Amino acid sequence: MDLSILAGELQQKIKGKILINEPLKNHTTFRIGGPADLLVVPAEVEELPYLLEFGEEKGLPVTLLGNGSNVLVRDGGIPGLVIKLAGGPKQIQFDGTGVVADAGALMPRLAREAQNRGLTGLVFMIGIPGTVGGGVVMNAGAHGQCMEQVVTRVETIGPDRKMRLLPPMALQMGYRNSSLQGNFNYVTRVYFKLSMGEKDRIREQMEHNLEFRRQKQPWNRPSAGSVFINPPGQAAGFLLDRAGVKGLTRGGAQVAEEHANFIINKGEATARDVLALIEEMQRLVIKLFGVELKTEIQVLGEDLNRRG
Ligand SMILES: Cc1cc2nc3c(=O)[nH]c(=O)nc-3n(C[C@H](O)[C@H](O)[C@H](O)COP(=O)(O)OP(=O)(O)OC[C@H]3O[C@@H](n4cnc5c(N)ncnc54)[C@H](O)[C@@H]3O)c2cc1C
């Protein structure tokens, strides 16, 4: 398979950007990840049906990324076509208290734009560095609020390349979960219903939330946010802290000193380092509490040895 020929063929059909053998560490907040055969950043949502068709026609597996802020891409990278929506379609349209945002729009930008219009409901998004689409898939949330509370409809595209408008109920959104995880339906646009609020009050709440993160999380170093979801009735961070994992290191990956549920990339970490650290963190928590922690981070791609 000659990737330049494929890229050339694709470029004749779409306006979006196409990169060949692109290291995905350039596209994840962890700054980790081997190459994508072809990385495409579409120019508009309407290019997606064509990209899916192209993938199918050429036998290229398709993987969708938002802003890569909740993923660990393995060191062998992701074969086939990787479509990255952050940096691509990002329109946001307001209509009274209703909003529709392209899946590639970043959540902190949406939160700011809503605040500028005196609309409340999206304050929780201010410190979550993902896209609106990724936010729906993960049912992202913070400070007691989450996506499912404000989303009214989700536009998706499936393997049949038809766009569908679904109510959130159809997506089984639960704690950091939805039926869109690991399935082949992709979010293209998201509709929200907000409430009128007071601009200054909303700004204050956002500043408060950001300050909380600056105090408690390694917000300015490469990571993918919380590594594990909270087990029922317990905080993963608390269990991990008690298990003494802070500062634990494997290669270039280290458990943050600020928060035991964050792994940071000290510079040259590989996915293998992170996976080894995850295993050790799980082992220590099982040993002390008998609780099996499950990852929130989505692990994608192939090991180095499988790609050769
Ligand atoms: C510093 C930091 C702080 C964070 N804080 C929080 C927090 O407070 N709360 C929280 O919930 N999360 C938090 N996160 C995690 C992350 O930002 C969220 O999970 C976010 O919703 C992921 O969005 P994304 O666009 O980056 O998705 P990605 O990481 O790119 O993708 C996540 C998963 O969704 C899939 N996906 C992405 N977009 C689409 C789409 N349009 N259609 C179908 N599938 C798609 C991907 O294939 C992948 O499986 C944090 C991360 C960091 C780095």
The ligand as a Tripos MOL2 file, in Angstrom:
@<TRIPOS>MOLECULE
LIG
   53    58     1     0     0
SMALL
NO_CHARGES

@<TRIPOS>ATOM
      1 C1         -5.3280   17.8320   32.1440 C.3       1 LIG1
      2 C2         -6.5790   17.0320   31.8570 C.ar      1 LIG1
      3 C3         -7.7050   17.1990   32.6580 C.ar      1 LIG1
      4 C4         -8.8610   16.4580   32.3940 C.ar      1 LIG1
      5 N1         -9.9480   16.6470   33.2000 N.ar      1 LIG1
      6 C5        -11.0850   15.9590   32.9460 C.ar      1 LIG1
      7 C6        -12.2470   16.1540   33.7680 C.ar      1 LIG1
      8 O1        -12.2740   16.9650   34.6770 O.2       1 LIG1
      9 N2        -13.3520   15.4340   33.4690 N.ar      1 LIG1
     10 C7        -13.3980   14.5370   32.4450 C.ar      1 LIG1
     11 O2        -14.4410   13.9260   32.2160 O.2       1 LIG1
     12 N3        -12.3070   14.3300   31.6670 N.ar      1 LIG1
     13 C8        -11.1660   15.0160   31.8860 C.ar      1 LIG1
     14 N4        -10.0650   14.8090   31.0960 N.ar      1 LIG1
     15 C9        -10.1100   13.7630   30.0390 C.3       1 LIG1
     16 C10       -10.5730   14.2500   28.6520 C.3       1 LIG1
     17 O3        -10.2820   15.6280   28.4460 O.3       1 LIG1
     18 C11       -12.0670   14.0060   28.4330 C.3       1 LIG1
     19 O4        -12.3740   12.6270   28.5290 O.3       1 LIG1
     20 C12       -12.5430   14.4870   27.0520 C.3       1 LIG1
     21 O5        -13.9320   14.3450   26.9800 O.3       1 LIG1
     22 C13       -11.9010   13.7270   25.8910 C.3       1 LIG1
     23 O6        -12.1870   14.4400   24.7070 O.3       1 LIG1
     24 P1        -11.2340   14.3330   23.4330 P.3       1 LIG1
     25 O7        -11.8610   15.1310   22.3650 O.co2     1 LIG1
     26 O8         -9.8370   14.7010   23.7760 O.co2     1 LIG1
     27 O9        -11.3640   12.7950   23.1110 O.3       1 LIG1
     28 P2        -10.1800   11.7970   22.7070 P.3       1 LIG1
     29 O10        -9.2510   11.6430   23.8500 O.co2     1 LIG1
     30 O11        -9.6090   12.2090   21.4030 O.co2     1 LIG1
     31 O12       -11.0140   10.4520   22.5090 O.3       1 LIG1
     32 C14       -11.5560    9.7580   23.6150 C.3       1 LIG1
     33 C15       -12.3390    8.5380   23.0650 C.3       1 LIG1
     34 O13       -13.4740    9.0000   22.3450 O.3       1 LIG1
     35 C16       -13.4010    8.6150   20.9560 C.3       1 LIG1
     36 N5        -13.8790    9.8010   20.2120 N.ar      1 LIG1
     37 C17       -13.3810   11.0610   20.2620 C.ar      1 LIG1
     38 N6        -14.1380   11.8820   19.5130 N.ar      1 LIG1
     39 C18       -15.1280   11.1270   18.9930 C.ar      1 LIG1
     40 C19       -16.2480   11.3960   18.1420 C.ar      1 LIG1
     41 N7        -16.4870   12.6230   17.6640 N.pl3     1 LIG1
     42 N8        -17.0730   10.3660   17.8050 N.ar      1 LIG1
     43 C20       -16.8390    9.1090   18.2630 C.ar      1 LIG1
     44 N9        -15.7930    8.7890   19.0460 N.ar      1 LIG1
     45 C21       -14.9540    9.7930   19.4250 C.ar      1 LIG1
     46 C22       -11.9500    8.2570   20.7050 C.3       1 LIG1
     47 O14       -11.8360    7.2720   19.6950 O.3       1 LIG1
     48 C23       -11.5270    7.7190   22.0740 C.3       1 LIG1
     49 O15       -11.9290    6.3770   22.2110 O.3       1 LIG1
     50 C24        -8.8920   15.5390   31.3160 C.ar      1 LIG1
     51 C25        -7.7610   15.3860   30.5120 C.ar      1 LIG1
     52 C26        -6.6190   16.1140   30.7570 C.ar      1 LIG1
     53 C27        -5.4150   15.9460   29.8680 C.3       1 LIG1
@<TRIPOS>BOND
     1     1     2 1
     2     2     3 ar
     3     2    52 ar
     4     3     4 ar
     5     4     5 ar
     6     4    50 ar
     7     5     6 ar
     8     6     7 ar
     9     6    13 1
    10     7     8 2
    11     7     9 ar
    12     9    10 ar
    13    10    11 2
    14    10    12 ar
    15    12    13 ar
    16    13    14 ar
    17    14    15 1
    18    14    50 ar
    19    15    16 1
    20    16    17 1
    21    16    18 1
    22    18    19 1
    23    18    20 1
    24    20    21 1
    25    20    22 1
    26    22    23 1
    27    23    24 1
    28    24    25 2
    29    24    26 1
    30    24    27 1
    31    27    28 1
    32    28    29 2
    33    28    30 1
    34    28    31 1
    35    31    32 1
    36    32    33 1
    37    33    34 1
    38    33    48 1
    39    34    35 1
    40    35    36 1
    41    35    46 1
    42    36    37 ar
    43    36    45 ar
    44    37    38 ar
    45    38    39 ar
    46    39    40 ar
    47    39    45 ar
    48    40    41 1
    49    40    42 ar
    50    42    43 ar
    51    43    44 ar
    52    44    45 ar
    53    46    47 1
    54    46    48 1
    55    48    49 1
    56    50    51 ar
    57    51    52 ar
    58    52    53 1
@<TRIPOS>SUBSTRUCTURE
     1 LIG1         1 GROUP 0 **** ****
